[in-house]
């Protein structure tokens, strides 16, 4: 079974957690950098001459970090939220763009006497599940927003990961993807509960009863998690999973979720861009990651929308809302909200990860065993070469090394996927499973060659 996801431009992100830091992946560099530090947010600072330039890394109290290095964003503490809503969004500095996780804190009472049941890799528990694929997303004809909302709202849930009775608990959203109770959401929504041992509670649309959810599995690298709630009586309403690969810029979209804890909120917009790669910082003890090939939308997304569905003009799920952008310079980031730049994980990719998690309790990450750099169309024309992913080095005894690839080769195709750069190569590998033997086309010394490559699992 192959995974499908749209290609995109590569990005590089450095993960930072308390007391340690490590690189998540090496690809074509972008200027993303950031961290999560007790709810602190990042913003640009001015140099000594008053001009934008030097930036500094600071702790939650706004002081200069221990490294004292320039070129990193200045973090300021987020103030406490208003009544009923805490302020703990996660922001990343990108010069004048700051990407933050959509995670909201909603004040609530203490929850005790409950535990979270976590399944980890017991393949005998669940049979292989195949999640259905809907129709292509429309670009003109569409169902009315009111009709979409009426059909989809019953499938959207609010997720509460508990609290200690003093600072409330984090909330997010999720979408029911099968009638037997499986729910798709973001890993960063439930990561704090996993780290603290708090229960994960789910509230269905227009219901007051909270139900404890089982964590089937999660994958911090792709920011995807699957929950399951018990089904008593009739089967649960389930959303239709569409085709994110059919989206085009300008296509209408609808977002549903619980921004700031306000369950059942519906907003609309269009696809602003495709194949974005926003970084996701460390959360709940997990290392940071980067969302590959994300959908950029202008529909209003706010803290608490994370994990909720992004819908096409037919009301089908085409993405999983995951991150928003915020303009730096606003110190009161605890109340920051939508500025019309949000990001969603394509459902084609999320579907394949969810299926694997449901079947095995975990997700694997096939890779070709190379460090590569993107050769763009313009660079290829200027150098007389070809666009693609140029191999910088190969992992000893890795998949590429065993297939005979070496530094200087330019990979142009992996199986049926055209490779336009490093990000395309990473996505194309993830469309397969570990152990799959696939053809790889590359150019060496001006000659096009093809060989067979057996994908290996990426560790760490």
C-alpha positions in Angstrom: 0.0 0.0 0.0 1.3 3.4 -1.0 1.0 6.7 0.8 0.0 9.7 -1.1 0.9 13.3 -0.4 1.6 16.4 -2.5 5.2 17.4 -3.0 6.7 20.6 -1.6 9.7 22.6 -1.0 12.2 21.4 1.6 12.9 23.0 4.9 15.3 22.6 7.8 14.4 22.9 11.4 16.4 22.6 14.6 14.7 21.0 17.5 15.2 22.4 21.0 14.0 21.0 24.3 14.9 21.6 27.9 18.6 20.8 28.3 19.2 19.5 24.8 18.9 20.2 21.1 19.3 18.1 18.0 18.6 18.3 14.3 15.4 16.8 13.0 16.2 16.6 9.4 18.7 18.1 7.0 17.3 19.5 3.8 17.5 22.7 1.8 17.8 25.4 4.5 15.0 27.8 5.2 15.1 30.5 7.9 12.9 28.8 10.4 14.1 28.5 13.9 12.4 28.4 17.2 11.6 26.6 20.5 8.9 26.1 23.0 9.8 27.4 26.4 7.0 27.7 29.0 4.6 29.3 26.6 7.1 31.9 25.5 6.7 33.5 22.1 9.3 34.7 19.5 9.6 38.1 18.0 12.2 40.1 16.1 14.4 42.5 17.9 16.2 45.6 16.7 20.0 46.0 16.6 22.0 48.6 18.5 21.5 51.1 15.7 17.8 50.7 15.9 17.6 48.8 12.6 16.2 45.3 12.4 19.0 42.8 12.4 20.5 41.1 15.3 18.1 38.8 17.1 18.6 37.0 20.4 17.4 33.9 22.1 15.8 34.4 25.5 14.1 32.4 28.2 10.5 32.7 29.4 11.4 35.7 31.5 12.7 37.6 28.5 16.4 37.5 29.5 19.2 36.6 27.1 19.9 32.9 26.7 23.0 31.2 27.9 24.4 30.9 24.4 24.2 34.7 23.9 24.3 34.2 20.1 22.9 36.6 17.6 20.6 35.6 14.7 18.0 33.9 16.9 14.6 35.4 17.8 13.9 37.1 21.1 11.3 35.2 23.1 8.9 37.0 25.5 6.6 35.3 28.0 3.0 35.0 27.1 0.6 36.6 29.6 -2.2 34.7 31.3 -5.4 34.5 29.2 -8.7 36.0 30.1 -11.4 34.2 32.1 -11.8 30.6 30.9 -8.9 30.7 28.5 -5.2 30.4 29.2 -2.5 31.7 26.9 0.0 29.2 25.7 0.4 29.3 21.9 3.7 28.2 20.5 5.4 30.7 18.1 8.3 30.4 15.7 10.3 33.4 14.4 10.8 33.5 10.7 12.2 37.0 10.4 8.8 38.8 10.1 6.7 35.6 10.2 6.1 33.6 13.3 4.5 30.2 13.1 2.7 28.9 16.2 1.1 25.7 17.1 -2.7 25.8 17.4 -2.9 24.7 21.1 -5.3 26.5 23.5 -5.6 26.3 27.2 -9.1 26.3 28.5 -9.6 26.7 32.2 -11.4 23.7 33.8 -11.9 21.8 37.0 -9.6 19.1 38.3 -9.8 15.7 36.7 -8.6 12.8 38.8 -8.9 9.0 39.2 -8.5 8.4 35.5 -5.7 7.0 33.5 -4.8 7.0 29.8 -4.7 3.6 28.1 -2.0 3.6 25.5 -1.5 0.8 22.9 2.1 0.5 21.7 2.7 -1.7 18.7 0.5 -4.8 19.5 -0.2 -5.9 15.9 -2.6 -8.6 17.1 -5.1 -6.2 18.5 -6.4 -4.5 15.4 -6.9 -5.8 11.8 -5.6 -3.7 8.9 -8.0 -0.8 8.4 -8.4 0.9 5.0 -9.8 4.4 5.3 -12.0 5.4 2.3 -11.1 8.0 -0.3 -13.7 10.5 -1.5 -14.1 12.6 -4.6 -11.8 15.2 -6.0 -12.1 18.6 -4.5 -14.3 21.0 -6.6 -12.9 24.3 -7.8 -16.1 26.0 -8.7 -19.3 24.1 -7.9 -19.6 23.6 -4.2 -22.1 22.7 -1.5 -23.3 25.6 0.6 -21.3 26.3 3.8 -24.5 25.8 5.8 -25.0 22.3 4.3 -21.4 21.4 4.9 -21.6 22.5 8.5 -24.8 20.6 9.1 -23.2 17.4 7.7 -19.8 17.6 9.3 -20.3 19.2 12.7 -21.5 15.9 14.3 -18.2 14.3 13.3 -16.0 16.9 15.0 -15.0 16.6 18.6 -13.3 18.8 21.3 -10.3 17.2 23.0 -9.4 18.1 26.6 -6.1 16.7 27.9 -6.9 17.6 31.6 -5.3 19.9 34.1 -4.3 20.2 37.7 -7.2 22.4 38.8 -5.2 25.6 38.9 -4.1 26.3 35.3 -6.9 24.4 33.5 -6.2 22.0 30.7 -5.1 22.2 27.0 -7.8 21.8 24.4 -7.8 21.0 20.8 -10.0 19.4 18.1 -10.3 16.1 16.3 -12.4 14.4 13.6 -14.1 11.0 13.7 -12.8 9.1 10.7 -14.6 5.7 11.2 -18.0 4.7 12.6 -16.2 2.4 15.2 -14.8 5.4 17.1 -11.4 6.2 15.6 -10.5 9.9 15.8 -7.8 11.7 13.9 -6.0 14.7 15.6 -2.6 16.3 16.0 0.1 14.8 18.1 0.9 18.2 19.7 -2.7 18.3 21.0 -2.4 15.2 23.1 1.4 15.2 23.8 1.0 17.2 27.1 -1.4 14.5 28.4 1.0 11.7 27.5 3.9 13.5 29.2 2.0 14.2 32.4 -0.1 11.0 32.5 -3.3 13.0 32.4 -6.5 11.5 30.8 -7.5 12.5 27.3 -11.2 13.4 27.3 -13.4 13.9 24.3 -16.7 15.8 23.9 -18.8 15.2 20.9 -20.7 18.0 19.2 -23.7 19.3 21.2 -23.1 16.8 23.9 -22.2 17.6 27.5 -20.8 14.3 28.6 -17.0 13.9 28.3 -15.8 10.5 27.3 -12.3 9.2 28.1 -10.4 8.3 24.9 -7.8 5.6 24.3 -4.6 6.6 22.6 -4.2 4.2 19.8 -0.9 5.6 18.7 0.9 8.8 17.8 3.7 10.0 15.6 5.6 13.1 16.6 7.5 13.3 13.4 4.4 13.8 11.3 2.4 15.5 14.1 -0.4 12.9 13.8 -2.2 10.9 16.5 -5.2 8.5 16.5 -7.6 8.2 19.4 -10.5 5.9 19.9 -13.7 6.3 22.0 -16.2 3.6 22.9 -19.3 3.1 20.7 -22.5 2.2 22.5 -25.6 1.7 20.4 -25.6 3.1 16.9 -22.4 3.6 14.9 -20.8 7.0 15.2 -21.1 9.6 12.4 -17.8 9.7 10.4 -16.4 12.3 8.1 -15.6 11.5 4.5 -11.9 11.7 3.7 -11.3 13.5 0.4 -8.3 14.0 -1.9 -5.9 16.7 -0.9 -3.9 16.0 -4.1 -6.8 17.5 -6.1 -6.6 20.9 -4.4 -5.6 23.9 -6.4 -4.8 27.4 -5.2 -8.0 29.4 -4.8 -10.2 26.3 -4.1 -12.8 27.0 -1.4 -12.2 25.5 2.0 -14.1 25.3 5.4 -12.4 24.8 8.8 -14.2 23.4 11.8 -12.9 23.1 15.4 -12.9 24.5 18.9 -10.9 27.7 18.8 -10.3 29.0 22.3 -12.5 26.2 23.5 -15.5 27.3 21.5 -16.7 24.0 20.1 -18.4 23.7 16.7 -16.9 26.9 15.2 -17.0 27.1 11.4 -14.9 29.4 9.3 -14.3 29.7 5.6 -11.6 30.7 3.1 -9.6 29.5 0.2 -6.4 27.6 -0.5 -3.7 30.3 -0.4 -0.8 28.1 -1.4 0.3 24.5 -1.5 3.5 22.6 -0.5 4.5 24.8 2.5 6.9 23.4 5.1 6.2 25.2 8.5 8.1 23.9 11.5 6.5 22.6 14.6 8.5 23.1 17.8 8.9 20.7 20.6 5.8 19.9 22.7 5.1 17.8 25.7 8.7 16.4 25.7 8.6 15.5 22.0 11.2 16.8 19.6 10.1 19.4 17.0 9.3 18.5 13.5 8.4 20.1 10.1 5.1 19.7 8.3 6.0 18.5 4.8 3.8 19.7 1.9 1.3 21.6 4.1 -1.8 23.4 2.8 -1.8 27.1 3.4 -5.2 28.6 3.9 -6.7 32.0 4.8 -9.6 30.6 6.7 -9.5 31.8 10.3 -7.7 29.3 12.5 -7.1 30.1 16.2 -5.6 28.3 19.2 -7.8 25.3 19.7 -8.4 24.5 16.0 -5.5 22.0 16.0 -6.6 18.6 14.9 -9.9 19.8 13.4 -10.8 19.1 9.8 -10.1 21.3 6.8 -12.9 20.6 4.3 -13.3 21.1 0.6 -16.3 22.4 -1.3 -18.1 19.1 -0.9 -17.6 18.8 2.8 -14.9 16.2 2.5 -11.8 16.3 4.8 -8.8 17.4 2.8 -6.5 18.5 5.7 -5.9 18.4 9.4 -5.5 21.9 10.8 -2.1 22.1 12.5 -0.5 25.6 12.7 -1.0 29.3 12.3 1.2 32.3 11.7 1.5 35.4 13.9 3.1 38.7 13.3 6.0 39.5 15.7 6.0 42.6 17.8 2.8 41.8 19.6 3.8 41.1 23.2 0.4 39.9 24.2 0.8 36.7 22.3 -1.3 34.8 24.8 -4.4 36.3 23.0 -3.0 36.1 19.5 -5.2 34.7 16.8 -5.7 34.4 13.1 -3.9 36.7 10.7 -5.1 34.8 7.6 -2.1 32.4 7.4 -2.9 28.9 8.6 -1.5 25.4 7.7 -3.0 22.0 7.5 -1.5 18.5 7.0 -2.8 17.1 3.7 -5.3 14.3 4.3 -3.7 12.0 1.6 -0.6 11.8 3.8 -2.5 11.9 7.1 -4.7 9.0 6.0 -1.8 6.7 5.3 -0.1 7.5 8.6 -3.4 6.9 10.4 -4.0 3.6 8.8 -0.6 2.4 9.9 -1.1 3.6 13.4 -4.5 1.9 13.6 -3.0 -1.4 12.3 0.2 -1.5 14.3 0.1 1.3 16.9 3.0 3.2 15.4 4.1 4.8 12.1 7.3 4.0 10.2 9.3 6.3 8.1 10.9 4.9 5.0 13.9 6.7 3.6 16.6 6.4 0.9 19.6 7.0 3.1 21.0 10.2 1.6 21.7 13.8 2.5 20.6 15.9 -0.5 20.2 19.4 -1.7 17.6 20.8 -4.1 18.6 21.7 -7.6 16.0 24.2 -8.9 15.0 24.7 -12.6 16.9 28.0 -12.6 20.0 26.4 -11.1 19.8 23.5 -13.5 19.6 25.8 -16.5 22.5 28.0 -15.3 24.7 24.9 -14.7 23.6 22.9 -17.7 22.4 20.1 -15.4 18.9 18.8 -14.4 16.6 19.8 -11.6 16.2 17.3 -8.8 17.7 16.2 -5.5 21.5 16.2 -5.7 23.2 13.6 -3.4 25.6 15.2 -1.0 26.4 12.0 0.9 25.0 8.5 1.4 24.5 6.7 4.7 27.0 3.8 4.9 25.3 0.5 4.2 22.1 2.5 3.7 19.5 2.0 1.0 21.1 4.4 -1.5 24.6 3.1 -0.8 23.4 -0.5 -1.5 21.7 0.7 -4.7 25.0 2.2 -5.9 24.2 5.9 -5.6 27.0 8.2 -4.6 27.7 11.9 -4.0 27.1 14.1 -7.0 24.2 12.0 -8.4 21.0 14.0 -9.1 17.9 11.9 -8.3 15.0 12.8 -10.7 12.4 10.1 -10.0 11.6 7.6 -7.2 9.1 5.0 -8.5 6.3 7.0 -10.2 7.1 10.3 -8.3 9.0 13.1 -10.1 11.7 14.5 -7.8 12.2 18.3 -8.0 14.1 18.5 -4.8 14.9 17.2 -1.3 11.3 17.6 -0.1 9.9 15.7 -3.0 12.4 12.9 -2.2 11.3 12.7 1.4 7.6 12.7 0.5 8.1 10.1 -2.2 9.8 7.8 0.2 7.0 8.2 2.8 4.5 7.1 0.2 5.9 3.6 0.5 6.6 1.2 3.3 9.8 0.0 4.8 11.2 -2.9 2.7 9.5 -1.8 -0.6 11.8 -2.2 -3.6 11.4 0.8 -5.9 13.1 2.0 -9.0 15.1 5.2 -8.7 16.2 7.4 -11.7 19.2 9.6 -11.4 21.7 11.5 -13.5 25.4 10.9 -13.2 28.0 12.7 -15.5 25.2 13.8 -17.8 23.8 10.3 -18.3 20.4 9.1 -17.0 20.5 5.8 -15.1 17.9 3.7 -13.2 18.5 1.3 -10.4 16.5 -0.6 -7.8 16.5 0.6 -4.2 15.1 -1.1 -1.1 13.7 1.5 1.4 14.9 1.2 5.0 13.4 2.6 8.1 14.6 6.0 9.4 15.6 5.7 13.0 15.7 8.4 15.7 
